[in-house]
Amino acid sequence: TADAEAKISEQRARDAEARAKKARSSANDERAKADKETKLEDDLETQLASAQNELKESKKAVSAARERANDAVSRAEELTDEIRQVKASPRYSQMSTTFDEEASLASSALTNKMSEERKAYIGQMEDALTDKLSREAKTRKLVTSIDDLQRKVKLQAKIAASARRQADHSMASAEQLEVSLPLCIQF
């Protein structure tokens, strides 16, 4: 019977050792899974930070395009007023009635030059507004993307935290089995 008890004890020790190895292997797998989930969380947070920086830059670009459009409109309006002043001036009226061809041509050239400059500013305004509209569309897409990323980060944080808790629990169980292993072998 002592021989039978020794064999039973040896079998129990082998079984305990196998359980401890299996628990350690499982704990290592759980830790790897937790690390993977934590890395995914970190990657999503990095993407979110990058998207937020891009949104900040996009908003600055929208503002700059708006400023360019406003400046072009202001300058075009100033030129329109200057053209009106030139045409309304007594000298311009006098030139038209006296048929002073040279003065009339000079005045006409001046107003034509101002009109061309005004058209250029209107073109700049149109370009700036087109740029602004495209950047606003990009900004809206970024806001949607950021909202989606924030939701993903929040969900992934919960998944990663759960995986870390599970890994910690598995590690604690494996360590407990390993600590109790020498006790099993003694019997």
C-alpha positions, 0 to 999 in steps of 0.5 A: 500500500505504501507503494500504491500511495507513492504512485498516487502521490507521484501522479498527483504531483505530475497532474499538479505540475501539468496544471501549473504549466497549463496555467502559466501558459494560459497566463502568458497567452492572456498577457499577450492578448492584453498587450495586443489590446493595449497597443491597439488602444494606444494606436487609436489614441495616436490616430485620434491625436493626429486627427485632432491636430489635423482638424486644428490646422484645417480650421486655421486654413478655413479662417485664412481662406475667409480672411483672403476672401474678405480682403479681396472683397474689401479691396475690390469695393475700394476700387469700385468706389475709386472708379466711381469717384474718378468718373464722378469728378468734375475733371472727368465730366469736363473731359467728356464735354470738351473732347480733350482726347488726350485727357479723356484717354488718360482718364479712361486708361486709369479707370480701365486699369482700376477695373482690371485690378478690381476683376483680379481681386474678384478672381482672388475672392472667388478662389479664396471662397472655393478654397474655403468651401473645400476646406470646410468640407474637409473639416466636417469630415474630420469632425465625423472621423474624430467622433468615430475615433473617440467612440472607438478609443473609449470602447477599446479602452474598456476591452484593453482594461478587461484583458489586463484584468483577466491577464492579472487574474490568470497570472495570480492563479498560475503563481498560486498553483506554482507556489503550491506545487512543492507542497504537492510533490512532498506528499 
